[in-house]
Amino acid sequence: MSKQVFIHAGAHRTGTSSFQMCLDLNRDALRAAGVDPAYPGRDGIPGGRLRLKLPGPGTGEQARDAMAARAAEVLQGHSPEPNRALLLSEENIPGRMFHFYKGQIYPAAEARLKLLDKALKANGCDKVARLVLVLRRYDALFASAYRKRAEDNPVAPFREIAPRMVAMDRGWPALIRAIKTIIAPQEFIVLEYGQRGESRDVLRRLLPQVSVGWQEPERVMNLSATDAALEALQARYHSGETLGRNAWQEVVASHRDNPENTGFASFTEKEIRVLTERYDAHLDKIAKIRGITFIR
C-alpha cells in the first residue's frame, strides 16, 4: 500500500507562514485524522521542525545523492508509519527567493523536484495524492521578496535590481509543468492568490476528505516591515552592523506606526505594466495545461 502524501508547495509570499501556523494550530486534529504535518519554523512557528535540504543550481551529482538519502530520513522522521499520511508544507520546494534578484525563477526547480520525488518514493509514496500551489502577481511577488530579505540582510537598492526582475527568464507555467511532470500528483490544484481565502480554506482544498472544523490563526504571520523600518535596518546593515532576529524585529516594531510609502521597493508604472501583462498571459497559458485544477 502506497503511503499517502499531501503537499503544500508555497509559493513564496503567498501566506505560507500563516498556513503553517494554521497547521500548528490544528496539529492535534490532523494527527487524530491520521495525518502527520511537517513544516519549518522559520518565522517562529512553534511546532515547525522540518529541515528539508534540496539542491541548488550548482549542486553536484554526488552531493545530490547524499542529499536525497538525508531528505528521505527527514521525511521518515516526520511520518514513520506507512498507514498514516504525510502533509508536507515547504515554500522552498521549488527553490529560493534570492534568485529573483538575478531575474531567475527557480533555476534549480527540476533538480529539487526530482530529489524530493526520490525521497518520497524511498518512504513508500508511489504517487502524491494532492498538491496545492498558490501563485502571485510577479510585481507583488518580487517586491515582497525583496522587502523580506531586506529585514535581515543588506540589499542593493531596488532600482539596481528591478530591471533584472522585469527581464525574468521564465515564470509560473514552467514551474507548473515541472511539478506536473516530475512529482505528477494525482490532483494538482493551482490557486491564484486572490482566490486563496483564509489559511483554513487552503487546508480544506488540500484535505477535502477530512471533515474537521479547522481553526484559523488569530495572528497574521510574516507581515512586511514598513518602508521606514526597512530604511533604518539597511542603514545599520550597510554600516557594518549584524542584527539578530530579536534585534531587527524590535526595529520593525518601532516603525510599525509609520506606514508612509517612500518607494523603498517600487517598480515604475512601465515595469508594473510589463510584469502584469506577462502574468496575465501566463495565467492564460496555465488555464490550458491539462491535468490541473486552476482556480483563478
C-alpha positions in Angstrom: 0.0 0.0 0.0 1.4 3.4 -1.0 1.9 6.0 1.7 -0.4 9.0 1.2 1.3 12.3 0.8 -0.2 15.8 0.5 2.0 18.8 -0.4 1.6 22.5 0.0 4.4 23.9 -2.1 4.0 27.6 -1.4 4.8 29.6 -3.4 6.8 32.3 -1.6 5.0 35.4 -0.3 1.5 33.8 -0.6 0.7 33.4 3.0 2.8 30.3 3.5 3.9 31.1 7.1 0.2 31.8 8.0 -0.7 28.4 6.5 2.0 26.7 8.5 0.7 28.5 11.7 -2.7 27.0 10.8 -1.1 23.6 10.6 0.4 24.1 14.0 -2.9 25.3 15.5 -4.7 22.2 14.1 -1.9 19.7 14.6 -3.8 17.6 17.1 -6.9 17.4 14.8 -4.6 16.5 11.9 -2.9 13.7 13.8 -6.3 12.4 15.1 -7.3 12.2 11.4 -4.3 10.1 10.6 -2.2 13.0 9.0 1.3 13.9 10.2 2.1 17.5 9.4 5.6 18.6 8.6 6.6 22.2 8.2 9.6 24.5 9.0 9.7 27.0 11.9 11.3 29.9 10.0 9.1 32.6 11.4 8.8 31.3 14.9 6.1 28.8 14.3 6.1 26.7 17.5 5.9 23.2 16.1 8.0 23.8 12.9 10.7 21.2 12.9 11.1 20.4 9.2 14.7 20.7 7.9 14.4 19.7 4.3 17.6 20.5 2.3 17.2 20.4 -1.5 19.9 21.1 -4.2 20.8 24.5 -5.7 21.8 25.2 -9.3 25.4 24.2 -8.7 25.0 21.1 -6.5 26.9 18.2 -8.0 25.6 14.7 -8.5 27.5 13.1 -5.6 26.2 15.7 -3.2 22.6 15.3 -4.6 22.8 11.5 -3.8 23.7 12.2 -0.2 21.1 14.9 0.0 18.4 12.5 -1.3 19.3 10.0 1.4 19.1 12.6 4.1 15.8 14.0 2.8 14.3 10.5 2.9 15.4 10.3 6.6 13.9 13.6 7.4 10.5 12.7 5.8 10.6 9.3 7.5 11.2 11.0 10.9 8.1 13.2 10.4 5.8 10.4 9.4 7.3 6.9 10.1 4.1 4.8 10.0 3.2 3.7 6.4 -0.6 3.7 7.2 -0.5 7.4 8.2 -0.5 10.3 5.7 2.2 12.9 5.5 1.2 16.6 4.9 4.3 18.5 3.8 4.3 22.3 3.7 7.5 23.9 2.4 7.7 27.0 0.3 11.3 26.3 -0.7 10.4 23.1 -2.6 10.8 24.9 -6.0 13.8 27.0 -4.9 14.9 30.1 -3.0 13.8 33.7 -3.4 17.2 35.2 -3.8 17.4 34.0 -7.4 14.6 36.5 -8.2 17.1 39.3 -7.8 19.1 37.9 -10.8 15.9 37.6 -12.9 15.9 33.8 -12.4 12.7 32.0 -11.5 13.6 28.8 -9.5 16.5 27.8 -11.7 17.0 24.5 -9.7 13.3 23.6 -9.5 13.7 20.5 -11.7 16.6 19.1 -9.7 14.9 19.9 -6.4 11.6 18.2 -7.5 13.5 15.1 -8.7 15.3 14.8 -5.4 12.0 15.2 -3.5 10.3 12.6 -5.6 13.2 10.2 -4.9 12.9 10.8 -1.2 9.2 10.3 -1.2 9.5 7.0 -3.1 12.1 5.8 -0.6 9.4 6.3 2.0 6.8 4.3 0.2 5.0 7.1 -1.6 4.5 6.0 -5.2 2.2 8.9 -6.0 1.5 12.2 -4.3 -2.2 12.3 -3.6 -2.7 16.1 -3.8 -0.5 19.2 -4.3 -1.5 22.8 -3.8 0.5 25.7 -5.3 -0.6 29.3 -4.8 0.5 31.9 -7.4 1.0 35.7 -7.0 1.5 38.5 -9.5 5.1 39.0 -10.4 5.4 42.6 -9.4 3.9 41.9 -5.9 5.9 38.7 -5.5 9.3 40.3 -6.4 8.7 43.5 -4.3 7.5 41.4 -1.3 10.5 39.0 -1.6 12.9 42.0 -1.7 11.3 43.5 1.3 11.5 40.3 3.2 15.2 39.8 2.5 15.9 43.4 3.5 14.6 42.7 7.0 17.7 40.7 8.0 20.2 41.2 5.2 21.9 44.2 3.5 20.5 44.5 0.0 21.4 46.5 -3.1 19.0 49.4 -3.9 15.8 48.2 -5.5 16.3 50.3 -8.7 19.5 48.3 -9.4 17.7 45.0 -9.1 14.3 45.9 -10.7 15.4 45.7 -14.4 16.7 42.1 -13.9 13.4 41.1 -12.3 11.5 42.6 -15.2 13.7 40.6 -17.6 12.8 37.4 -15.8 13.9 34.2 -17.6 10.6 32.2 -17.1 7.6 32.1 -14.9 4.8 30.1 -13.3 3.9 28.0 -16.4 7.4 26.5 -16.4 7.2 25.6 -12.7 3.8 24.1 -13.0 4.8 21.9 -15.9 7.9 20.8 -13.9 5.8 19.8 -10.9 3.2 18.1 -13.1 5.9 16.1 -14.9 8.2 15.2 -12.1 6.0 14.9 -9.0 2.9 14.1 -11.0 0.4 14.5 -8.2 -2.9 12.7 -8.6 -4.6 16.0 -8.1 -2.8 19.3 -8.7 -4.6 22.4 -7.5 -3.2 25.8 -8.7 -4.7 28.6 -6.8 -4.4 32.3 -7.8 -3.5 34.4 -4.8 -6.7 36.5 -5.0 -8.7 33.2 -4.6 -6.7 31.9 -1.6 -9.0 32.9 1.1 -8.1 32.0 4.7 -5.4 29.5 5.6 -8.0 27.0 6.7 -9.6 27.4 3.2 -6.2 26.2 1.7 -6.2 23.3 4.2 -9.7 22.3 3.1 -8.5 22.2 -0.5 -5.5 20.1 0.4 -7.5 17.7 2.6 -11.2 17.8 1.4 -11.7 14.2 2.6 -11.1 15.3 6.3 -14.3 16.6 7.9 -13.0 18.9 10.6 -13.8 22.5 11.6 -10.3 23.8 11.1 -9.2 26.7 13.3 -7.8 29.9 11.8 -4.8 31.5 13.5 -5.6 34.8 15.2 -2.4 36.5 14.3 -1.2 37.1 10.8 2.3 35.8 10.1 5.2 37.3 8.2 3.8 40.8 7.6 6.3 43.0 5.8 8.0 45.8 7.6 7.2 49.4 6.8 9.5 51.4 4.4 10.7 53.4 7.4 11.7 50.2 9.3 13.5 48.8 6.2 15.4 52.0 5.6 16.5 52.1 9.2 17.6 48.5 9.0 19.5 48.9 5.8 21.4 51.9 7.2 22.6 49.8 10.1 23.5 46.8 7.9 25.4 48.9 5.4 27.3 50.5 8.3 28.6 47.0 9.2 26.2 46.0 12.0 24.9 42.5 12.3 21.5 42.1 14.0 20.0 39.0 15.4 16.3 38.2 14.9 15.1 39.8 18.1 17.1 43.0 17.4 15.8 43.5 13.9 12.3 42.6 14.9 12.5 45.4 17.5 13.4 47.9 14.8 10.4 46.6 12.7 8.1 47.1 15.6 9.4 50.5 16.5 8.4 51.8 13.0 5.1 50.0 12.6 3.1 53.2 13.1 4.8 55.0 10.2 3.2 53.5 7.1 4.5 56.1 4.6 5.4 54.7 1.2 8.9 56.1 0.5 9.3 53.9 -2.6 11.7 51.5 -0.9 10.7 48.7 -3.2 8.7 50.3 -6.0 8.6 49.4 -9.7 7.9 52.1 -12.3 4.5 52.2 -13.9 6.0 50.9 -17.1 7.6 48.0 -15.2 4.4 47.1 -13.5 2.6 47.1 -16.8 5.1 44.8 -18.4 5.0 42.4 -15.4 1.2 42.5 -15.2 0.8 41.7 -18.9 3.2 38.8 -18.6 1.4 37.5 -15.5 -2.0 37.7 -17.3 -0.6 36.0 -20.3 0.9 33.3 -18.1 -2.4 32.7 -16.4 -3.9 32.1 -19.8 -1.3 29.6 -20.6 -1.8 27.8 -17.2 -5.5 27.6 -17.9 -4.7 25.5 -21.0 -2.5 23.0 -19.1 -4.3 19.7 -18.8 -4.4 17.7 -15.7 -4.5 20.5 -13.2 -7.3 22.3 -11.3 -6.8 26.0 -11.9 -8.7 28.3 -9.6 -8.4 31.9 -11.0 
